Amino acid sequence: MSFVACAFVAGAPASKEPSAVDPAKAGWTPAALDELAAYVQSQKTTGFLIIQDRKVIFEHNWPLPADAANFAANFTHGTDAHGALQEDVASAQKSFIAVLAGVAIDKGLLDLSKPVSDYIGPGWSKATREQEKSITVRNLMEMSSGLTEKLTFEAPAGAKFFYNTPAYAILKPVLEKASGKKLDDLTRLWLTQPAGMKDTLWRERPAVFANVGNATGLYTTPRDMAKLGQLVLDGGKAADGKRVISMAQLAALFERSATNPAYGRLWWLNGSSYTLRPAGARSETELIPAAPAELVAALGAQDRKIYIVRSRKLIVVRTGQAAPDRSFDQQVWVRLMKAAPKD
């Protein structure tokens, strides 16, 4: 049986859940979709989901191999109703936090132009008091704090792009102070509950997990990740029509930052003339050349992916272990564009 045949599931969809369709009837090329699925499976993938126009084009969840016990212990927490692992999605969590920050702005609780110290007090970094006072909430969201990963001063705030997870993690206490709520509570009330995400929660990472300055992981599933993508496609509204984030604040997340045109506010953006990547390397290309220029993405270590293409009403999610092919993004999109309906 082909991967495409496995992806089609008959029967009535759950309430507010996307329904499955025959990919061929939706304009997809079955042979090319099989080729894509085979490639994705070969890359240590546990979950791969394609949704277009609220219809499930492809969905498959693979079990972890026997030699992945350490990964299972450090990155997973049960399964959902579709058999998908609930996994720590690493830095893809940043894009969830970005939406929460936008909601906080809508509520008048957060001002990106204010210094971080206005919310959590001075001394949160190892910079001098004056250097620290120049670092705004927006700098944390755009990865332009000017700090090293040890939170020491390296450059003036706003002067350069440096993908800095420990600095980003300061946004969590900032949101808690701004809202007067714990991260778990504000995430549930502002995002996961209204968006219908039933398998998403924050957890302390295991002690054996390397501490990269971000002690809490967001554990979620492909279906819930896709709901974040659908929220973006729907202009900030949940499936039941309830507004979660304003259109203005949602759009602001995807404005190209001054220090890296491939990065917005905790979201990656395609279509730029060059890209500064997390490890600091610069490439004179857009983020994913094979993908549509308008693509936006939530990306995390171990190749966690939420790709979103608005004009195609398309969401693609990938979870699992790190892909052996370091050109994974490009190779997925080369194959996906062959399989997808032609414009």
C-alpha positions as CSV (number, residue, x, y, z in Angstrom):
1,M,0.0,0.0,0.0
2,S,1.4,3.4,-0.9
3,F,2.0,6.2,1.6
4,V,-0.8,8.2,-0.1
5,A,-3.3,5.4,0.4
6,C,-2.3,5.2,4.1
7,A,-2.9,9.0,4.4
8,F,-6.5,8.8,3.3
9,V,-8.8,8.0,6.2
10,A,-12.6,7.8,5.6
11,G,-15.1,8.8,8.1
12,A,-16.4,12.0,9.8
13,P,-13.8,14.3,11.1
14,A,-13.7,15.3,14.7
15,S,-15.2,18.7,15.6
16,K,-12.9,21.5,14.5
17,E,-10.4,19.0,13.2
18,P,-9.3,19.1,9.5
19,S,-10.9,16.3,7.4
20,A,-8.9,13.9,5.4
21,V,-9.2,13.8,1.6
22,D,-7.9,11.7,-1.3
23,P,-4.8,13.7,-2.3
24,A,-5.3,13.0,-6.0
25,K,-8.8,14.5,-5.9
26,A,-7.3,17.6,-4.3
27,G,-4.9,18.0,-7.2
28,W,-1.8,16.4,-5.7
29,T,0.4,13.9,-7.6
30,P,0.3,10.6,-5.8
31,A,3.6,9.3,-7.1
32,A,5.5,12.5,-6.1
33,L,3.8,12.5,-2.7
34,D,5.0,9.0,-2.2
35,E,8.5,10.0,-3.1
36,L,8.3,12.9,-0.6
37,A,7.0,10.6,2.1
38,A,9.7,8.0,1.5
39,Y,12.4,10.7,1.7
40,V,10.9,12.1,5.0
41,Q,10.7,8.7,6.5
42,S,14.3,8.0,5.7
43,Q,15.3,11.1,7.6
44,K,14.4,9.9,11.2
45,T,11.0,11.5,11.1
46,T,8.3,10.6,13.6
47,G,5.5,12.8,12.3
48,F,4.8,14.4,9.0
49,L,1.5,16.2,8.3
50,I,0.4,18.2,5.2
51,I,-2.8,20.3,5.5
52,Q,-4.1,22.3,2.6
53,D,-7.3,24.4,2.7
54,R,-8.2,22.6,6.0
55,K,-7.9,19.2,4.4
56,V,-5.4,16.6,5.5
57,I,-3.4,15.7,2.4
58,F,-0.9,13.5,4.1
59,E,-0.5,12.3,7.7
60,H,1.8,9.6,9.0
61,N,3.3,8.9,12.4
62,W,6.3,6.6,12.6
63,P,7.5,4.9,15.8
64,L,10.9,5.6,17.2
65,P,13.5,2.9,16.4
66,A,14.9,0.8,19.2
67,D,18.2,2.7,19.3
68,A,16.4,6.0,20.1
69,A,15.9,5.4,23.8
70,N,17.8,8.5,24.8
71,F,15.8,10.6,22.4
72,A,12.6,9.1,23.8
73,A,13.6,9.9,27.4
74,N,14.7,13.5,26.7
75,F,12.3,14.7,24.1
76,T,9.0,12.8,24.3
77,H,5.9,12.6,26.6
78,G,3.3,10.2,25.5
79,T,1.2,10.1,22.3
80,D,-2.0,11.7,21.0
81,A,-5.2,10.2,19.6
82,H,-3.6,10.0,16.2
83,G,-0.6,8.0,17.4
84,A,1.7,10.9,17.2
85,L,4.4,11.4,19.8
86,Q,4.1,14.5,22.0
87,E,7.6,15.9,21.6
88,D,9.7,18.8,22.9
89,V,9.7,21.0,19.8
90,A,12.9,22.8,20.8
91,S,13.2,26.3,19.3
92,A,9.9,26.0,17.4
93,Q,8.5,27.0,20.8
94,K,9.8,30.5,20.1
95,S,7.0,31.1,17.5
96,F,4.4,30.1,20.1
97,I,5.9,32.7,22.5
98,A,5.8,35.2,19.7
99,V,2.0,34.8,19.4
100,L,1.7,35.1,23.1
101,A,3.7,38.3,23.1
102,G,1.4,39.7,20.4
103,V,-1.6,38.8,22.5
104,A,0.0,40.6,25.5
105,I,0.4,43.7,23.3
106,D,-3.2,43.5,22.2
107,K,-4.2,43.4,25.9
108,G,-2.1,46.5,26.6
109,L,0.2,44.5,28.9
110,L,3.4,44.6,26.9
111,D,5.3,47.3,25.1
112,L,8.1,46.0,22.8
113,S,9.8,49.4,22.9
114,K,10.3,49.2,26.7
115,P,13.5,47.9,28.3
116,V,13.4,44.3,29.5
117,S,14.3,45.6,32.9
118,D,11.1,47.6,33.1
119,Y,9.3,44.2,33.5
120,I,11.7,42.0,35.5
121,G,14.0,44.5,37.1
122,P,17.7,45.2,36.6
123,G,20.4,42.5,36.8
124,W,18.8,39.9,34.6
125,S,21.9,40.0,32.3
126,K,25.7,40.3,33.0
127,A,25.9,43.6,31.1
128,T,26.4,46.9,32.9
129,R,23.2,48.6,34.2
130,E,23.4,51.1,31.3
131,Q,24.0,48.5,28.6
132,E,21.2,46.4,30.0
133,K,18.8,49.3,30.1
134,S,19.1,49.8,26.3
135,I,17.9,46.2,25.6
136,T,14.2,46.2,24.7
137,V,11.7,43.5,24.5
138,R,11.7,43.8,20.8
139,N,15.5,43.1,20.8
140,L,14.8,39.8,22.5
141,M,12.2,38.9,19.9
142,E,14.4,39.9,16.9
143,M,17.6,38.3,18.3
144,S,19.4,41.6,18.4
145,S,20.0,41.9,22.2
146,G,23.8,42.4,21.7
147,L,24.4,39.8,24.4
148,T,26.4,36.5,24.3
149,E,24.8,33.2,25.3
150,K,26.2,33.8,28.8
151,L,24.3,37.1,28.7
152,T,27.5,39.2,28.7
153,F,27.7,42.4,26.6
154,E,29.0,42.0,23.1
155,A,27.5,44.8,21.0
156,P,25.0,47.6,21.4
157,A,21.4,46.4,21.4
158,G,19.9,46.4,17.9
159,A,23.3,46.4,16.1
160,K,23.6,42.8,15.0
161,F,21.7,39.5,14.7
162,F,22.8,36.7,17.0
163,Y,20.5,33.7,17.5
164,N,20.6,33.6,21.2
165,T,18.4,31.1,23.0
166,P,19.3,32.1,26.6
167,A,18.4,35.7,25.8
168,Y,15.1,34.7,24.2
169,A,14.2,32.6,27.3
170,I,14.0,35.9,29.3
171,L,10.8,36.6,27.4
172,K,9.1,33.9,29.5
173,P,9.5,35.8,32.8
174,V,8.8,39.0,31.0
175,L,5.4,37.7,29.9
176,E,4.7,36.3,33.3
177,K,5.4,39.7,34.9
178,A,3.5,41.7,32.3
179,S,0.4,39.4,32.6
180,G,0.5,38.5,36.3
181,K,0.0,34.9,35.2
182,K,2.2,31.8,35.1
183,L,3.4,30.7,31.7
184,D,1.3,27.6,31.8
185,D,-1.8,29.6,32.5
186,L,-1.4,32.4,30.0
187,T,-0.5,29.9,27.3
188,R,-3.6,27.9,28.0
189,L,-5.9,30.9,28.3
190,W,-4.5,33.0,25.5
191,L,-3.5,30.4,22.9
192,T,-3.9,26.6,23.3
193,Q,-7.5,26.6,24.7
194,P,-9.0,29.0,22.2
195,A,-7.1,27.4,19.3
196,G,-8.2,23.9,20.3
197,M,-4.7,22.6,21.0
198,K,-5.3,19.7,23.3
199,D,-1.8,18.2,23.5
200,T,0.4,21.2,24.1
201,L,2.1,22.0,27.4
202,W,5.2,23.4,29.0
203,R,7.4,20.9,31.0
204,E,10.7,21.2,32.8
205,R,13.3,19.6,30.6
206,P,15.0,16.4,32.0
207,A,18.0,16.9,34.1
208,V,20.2,15.0,31.6
209,F,19.1,17.4,28.9
210,A,21.9,19.8,28.0
211,N,20.9,23.1,29.6
212,V,21.1,25.7,26.9
213,G,19.7,28.5,29.1
214,N,16.1,27.6,28.3
215,A,14.9,25.1,31.0
216,T,11.3,24.6,29.9
217,G,10.4,22.8,26.7
218,L,7.1,23.0,24.8
219,Y,5.8,19.5,24.3
220,T,3.3,19.3,21.5
221,T,2.1,17.2,18.5
222,P,1.9,17.6,14.7
223,R,-1.8,18.3,14.9
224,D,-1.4,21.0,17.5
225,M,1.5,22.5,15.6
226,A,-0.7,22.6,12.5
227,K,-3.3,24.5,14.5
228,L,-0.8,27.3,15.1
229,G,-0.3,27.3,11.3
230,Q,-4.0,27.5,10.8
231,L,-4.2,30.4,13.2
232,V,-1.7,32.2,11.0
233,L,-3.6,31.4,7.8
234,D,-6.8,32.6,9.4
235,G,-5.4,36.0,10.3
236,G,-5.3,35.3,14.0
237,K,-8.7,33.6,14.4
238,A,-9.3,30.1,15.9
239,A,-11.3,27.5,14.1
240,D,-14.5,28.6,15.9
241,G,-14.0,32.1,14.7
242,K,-12.8,33.5,18.0
243,R,-10.0,36.1,17.6
244,V,-6.8,35.0,19.4
245,I,-4.4,37.7,18.2
246,S,-5.2,40.9,16.2
247,M,-4.3,41.0,12.5
248,A,-2.0,43.9,13.1
249,Q,0.0,42.1,15.8
250,L,0.1,38.9,13.8
251,A,1.4,40.7,10.7
252,A,4.1,42.4,12.9
253,L,5.5,39.0,13.7
254,F,6.4,38.6,10.0
255,E,8.0,42.0,9.4
256,R,11.7,41.5,8.4
257,S,14.0,42.6,11.2
258,A,16.7,45.2,10.5
259,T,19.5,42.9,11.4
260,N,18.4,39.8,9.5
261,P,15.9,39.9,6.6
262,A,15.2,36.2,7.0
263,Y,13.9,36.7,10.6
264,G,10.9,38.5,12.0
265,R,9.8,38.3,15.6
266,L,10.7,34.7,16.6
267,W,9.6,33.5,13.1
268,W,11.8,32.6,10.1
269,L,10.9,34.2,6.8
270,N,11.6,33.1,3.3
271,G,12.2,35.3,0.2
272,S,15.1,37.5,1.5
273,S,18.2,38.3,-0.5
274,Y,20.4,36.7,2.1
275,T,20.0,34.7,5.3
276,L,21.8,34.8,8.7
277,R,21.3,31.3,10.2
278,P,21.3,30.2,13.8
279,A,24.9,29.1,13.9
280,G,25.9,32.5,12.6
281,A,26.6,31.5,9.0
282,R,25.5,33.8,6.2
283,S,24.2,32.4,2.9
284,E,23.6,34.6,-0.1
285,T,20.2,33.0,-0.7
286,E,16.8,33.0,0.8
287,L,16.0,30.6,3.7
288,I,14.7,27.8,1.5
289,P,15.2,28.5,-2.2
290,A,12.9,25.7,-3.4
291,A,10.0,26.9,-1.3
292,P,7.6,29.8,-2.2
293,A,9.1,33.1,-1.3
294,E,6.2,34.0,1.0
295,L,6.8,30.9,3.3
296,V,7.1,31.6,7.0
297,A,8.3,29.0,9.4
298,A,8.7,27.9,13.1
299,L,12.0,26.0,13.2
300,G,13.7,24.1,16.0
301,A,16.6,21.8,16.7
302,Q,16.1,18.1,15.8
303,D,14.5,19.5,12.6
304,R,11.1,20.4,14.1
305,K,9.2,22.3,11.4
306,I,6.0,24.3,10.9
307,Y,6.0,25.6,7.3
308,I,3.2,28.0,6.3
309,V,2.4,29.3,2.8
310,R,-0.6,31.6,2.9
311,S,-1.4,31.8,-0.8
312,R,-1.6,28.0,-1.0
313,K,-3.5,27.7,2.3
314,L,-0.8,25.2,3.1
315,I,0.7,23.9,6.4
316,V,3.4,21.3,6.6
317,V,4.7,19.9,9.9
318,R,7.6,17.7,10.7
319,T,8.7,16.2,14.0
320,G,11.3,13.6,14.9
321,Q,15.1,13.2,15.4
322,A,17.6,15.4,13.6
323,A,17.6,14.6,9.9
324,P,20.8,13.1,8.6
325,D,20.5,15.2,5.4
326,R,21.6,18.7,6.4
327,S,19.8,20.1,3.3
328,F,16.6,18.7,4.7
329,D,14.5,21.9,4.3
330,Q,15.5,22.3,0.7
331,Q,15.1,18.6,-0.2
332,V,11.6,18.5,1.4
333,W,10.5,21.5,-0.7
334,V,12.0,20.2,-3.9
335,R,9.9,17.1,-3.5
336,L,6.8,18.9,-2.1
337,M,6.6,21.3,-5.0
338,K,6.7,18.4,-7.5
339,A,3.8,16.8,-5.6
340,A,1.7,19.9,-4.9
341,P,-1.0,21.2,-7.2
342,K,0.3,23.5,-9.9
343,D,-0.7,27.2,-9.7
